[in-house]
């Protein structure tokens, strides 16, 4: 079976990604496909959150195995999609920036029977993905603002216009 996912951003309303993956692929396969399609650095931690069966409690599917965790630990590279996702319109979250709680909303929009895929593929992409880390985006904005401030001095042909005469600065020494 082929699962078709719609990936949407909470920050960039024009960004839409449609990914198709075999139901036997793992969450790590889906993660890698999303990361590549968005141009993200795969070294950053990410997790999927799917609705659990108990009172709306969500289950986390992590990149790293957490040995200290008492509850069931689902790891992306060991968890096939079909283990957690069985129904069309099932929704999940994909957190790609833990420090700023930034995420994608993912919906299983369609289940197609009778096909087999070797790896997940992007079927459709619209708009630009948000930057992976909000800190990077904020730093880029600060650098751009500082560049504008530095460029705002105009021509510096005559330094005395800005600093005055050297004798004025040194007090006549």
C-alpha positions as CSV (number, residue, x, y, z in Angstrom):
1,X,0.0,0.0,0.0
2,X,1.1,3.5,-0.7
3,X,0.4,6.3,1.9
4,X,0.0,9.8,0.6
5,X,0.8,12.5,3.1
6,X,0.1,16.2,3.0
7,X,2.7,18.3,4.9
8,X,1.7,21.8,5.8
9,X,3.5,24.6,7.8
10,X,2.0,26.5,10.7
11,X,4.2,29.5,9.7
12,X,4.2,29.5,5.9
13,X,0.6,29.2,4.7
14,X,1.7,28.8,1.0
15,X,4.0,25.9,1.8
16,X,2.5,22.5,0.9
17,X,4.4,19.2,0.4
18,X,2.8,16.0,-0.8
19,X,4.9,12.9,0.0
20,X,4.1,9.3,-1.0
21,X,5.6,6.4,0.8
22,X,5.1,2.6,1.0
23,X,3.3,1.5,4.2
24,X,6.3,-0.6,5.0
25,X,8.7,2.3,5.0
26,X,9.8,3.6,8.4
27,X,9.2,7.0,10.0
28,X,12.9,7.5,9.4
29,X,12.3,7.2,5.6
30,X,9.5,9.7,5.8
31,X,11.7,12.0,8.0
32,X,14.6,11.9,5.5
33,X,12.3,12.7,2.6
34,X,10.8,15.7,4.3
35,X,14.2,16.9,5.4
36,X,15.6,16.6,1.9
37,X,12.5,18.3,0.3
38,X,12.8,21.3,2.7
39,X,16.6,21.6,2.4
40,X,17.0,21.0,6.1
41,X,20.2,19.8,7.9
42,X,19.6,16.1,8.9
43,X,21.7,16.5,12.0
44,X,19.0,18.4,13.9
45,X,16.7,16.4,16.1
46,X,13.1,15.8,15.1
47,X,10.1,13.7,16.2
48,X,6.7,12.6,15.0
49,X,3.7,12.7,17.3
50,X,0.8,10.5,16.5
51,X,-2.5,10.2,18.4
52,X,-2.5,7.3,20.9
53,X,-5.4,5.2,21.9
54,X,-5.7,6.5,25.5
55,X,-7.6,9.7,26.0
56,X,-6.0,11.6,23.1
57,X,-2.5,11.0,24.5
58,X,0.1,11.4,21.8
59,X,2.8,8.9,21.1
60,X,6.3,10.2,20.2
61,X,8.4,8.6,17.5
62,X,12.0,9.8,18.1
63,X,15.2,9.7,16.1
64,X,17.1,8.4,19.1
65,X,16.4,5.4,21.4
66,X,15.8,6.6,24.9
67,X,16.9,3.8,27.3
68,X,15.9,5.8,30.4
69,X,12.3,6.0,29.3
70,X,9.8,3.8,31.2
71,X,7.1,3.8,28.6
72,X,7.2,2.3,25.1
73,X,9.8,4.0,23.1
74,X,9.2,4.3,19.4
75,X,12.2,5.0,17.2
76,X,11.9,6.3,13.7
77,X,14.2,3.7,12.0
78,X,12.5,0.8,13.8
79,X,8.9,1.8,13.4
80,X,7.1,1.2,10.1
81,X,4.4,3.6,9.0
82,X,1.8,0.9,9.0
83,X,2.4,0.2,12.7
84,X,1.0,3.7,13.7
85,X,-1.0,4.8,10.7
86,X,-4.0,2.8,9.4
87,X,-6.8,5.3,8.5
88,X,-7.1,8.0,5.9
89,X,-7.3,11.5,7.3
90,X,-5.2,10.5,10.3
91,X,-3.2,13.4,11.5
92,X,0.2,13.7,13.2
93,X,2.8,16.4,14.1
94,X,6.4,16.6,12.9
95,X,8.5,18.7,15.2
96,X,11.6,19.9,13.5
97,X,12.8,22.6,15.9
98,X,12.4,21.5,19.5
99,X,13.9,24.7,21.0
100,X,11.2,26.9,19.4
101,X,8.4,24.4,19.2
102,X,8.2,24.6,15.4
103,X,6.4,21.9,13.5
104,X,4.7,20.7,10.4
105,X,1.1,19.4,10.4
106,X,0.9,16.1,8.5
107,X,-2.2,14.3,7.3
108,X,-2.5,10.8,5.7
109,X,-4.7,12.0,2.9
110,X,-4.9,8.8,0.8
111,X,-4.1,5.1,0.9
112,X,-3.6,3.5,-2.5
113,X,-3.7,-0.3,-2.8
114,X,-1.6,-2.5,-5.0
115,X,1.5,-0.4,-5.4
116,X,5.0,-0.9,-4.1
117,X,7.6,1.9,-3.8
118,X,11.3,1.5,-3.1
119,X,11.7,4.9,-1.3
120,X,9.4,7.8,-0.4
121,X,9.1,10.5,-3.0
122,X,7.8,14.1,-3.2
123,X,4.7,14.1,-5.4
124,X,4.0,17.8,-5.1
125,X,5.7,20.9,-3.6
126,X,4.3,24.4,-3.4
127,X,5.8,27.5,-1.7
128,X,9.0,27.8,0.4
129,X,9.5,25.8,3.5
130,X,10.3,27.8,6.7
131,X,13.9,27.9,7.8
132,X,14.8,24.9,9.9
133,X,15.9,26.8,12.9
134,X,14.2,30.1,13.9
135,X,17.4,31.2,15.6
136,X,19.2,31.1,12.3
137,X,16.5,33.2,10.7
138,X,16.6,35.8,13.5
139,X,20.4,35.9,13.3
140,X,20.3,36.5,9.5
141,X,17.8,39.4,10.1
142,X,20.1,40.9,12.7
143,X,23.1,40.7,10.4
144,X,21.1,42.3,7.5
145,X,20.1,45.1,9.8
146,X,23.7,45.7,11.0
147,X,24.9,45.7,7.4
148,X,22.3,48.4,6.6
149,X,23.4,50.4,9.6
150,X,27.0,50.2,8.5
151,X,26.2,51.2,5.0
152,X,24.2,54.2,6.2
153,X,27.2,56.5,6.8
154,X,27.4,57.6,3.1
155,X,30.7,58.7,1.6
156,X,33.6,59.1,4.0
157,X,35.8,61.3,1.8
158,X,36.5,63.8,4.5
159,X,36.9,62.2,8.0
160,X,37.0,65.7,9.6
161,X,33.3,66.0,8.8
162,X,32.6,63.2,11.1
163,X,35.3,63.4,13.8
164,X,36.3,67.1,13.6
165,X,39.9,68.3,13.5
166,X,42.4,66.1,15.3
167,X,43.4,69.0,17.6
168,X,39.8,69.1,18.8
169,X,39.8,65.4,19.7
170,X,43.1,65.4,21.5
171,X,42.5,68.7,23.4
172,X,45.4,70.5,21.7
173,X,48.1,68.0,22.6
